[in-house]
Amino acid sequence: MRKLFLTMTLTMFTMLASAQFMVITTMDQPEEGADWEMSNITDNMGVGYVLNDKMTVGLMKNGEEYDLWGRYNINFMYVVVQAPTDSTMMDNASIGVGYSLKVWKELYVEPSYMMSMKESDGGKLKLGIAFRF
């Protein structure tokens, strides 16, 4: 039992040591008549774990709640799915496409188009920032 525990611990630390993480945020446009504030940037911050070259999964703050998100990279763009962590996960999920534009070293600007699976009023064009380390 002791060898099994040590083997599992070593495996987990090896995976984390070679892992790549990313911190992302999406900027929200302020309401009409409101000024830009820091909360427009920090309300949608998240962290992701890069599983391989194609897939990333993570957790993102969405106002006061947290959402799960996943990203699948295709040649020059990505497909992203974001869903809340409550019981209405599939009803309130959003799906979208985006592009990562490398600005400097590991800093990326990410324009994306997200559309809610529930609402039929169209989607929203969003601008995000990502940092990979």
C-alpha positions, 0 to 999 in steps of 0.5 A: 500500500505504501509503494502504491501511495508513493507511486501515485504521489510521484506521478501527480507531481510529475504531471504538475511539474510538466503541466502548462497553465493559462490565466484568462479573462474576458472584458465586459463592455460597461452598461450604457452610461457607465464608465470602464472599471477594473471589474469589467476585466476581473469579473470573468477571470479564470484558470485553465489546465492545458491537457495537450496541444489541442485541449484545455479545461478550466474554471472561470468566474462569471460574476459571483458564480463559477463556470466550467470551460473547455477549449479545443484548438483547431489549426488557426482558431479554437472552439470553446464551451462554457457552462455553469456549475449548477444543475442547469449546466446544459440549459445555460451553456454557451458555445463559441469560436475564437482566435489567439493572437500572440502579442508578446512571449506568452501573452495572447489577445483572444477575440471570440464570438460566444452564443448561448445555447438557450437564447436565440437572440444571437451571440456576443463578440468578446475580447479576452486576454490570456497568459500561459505559463 
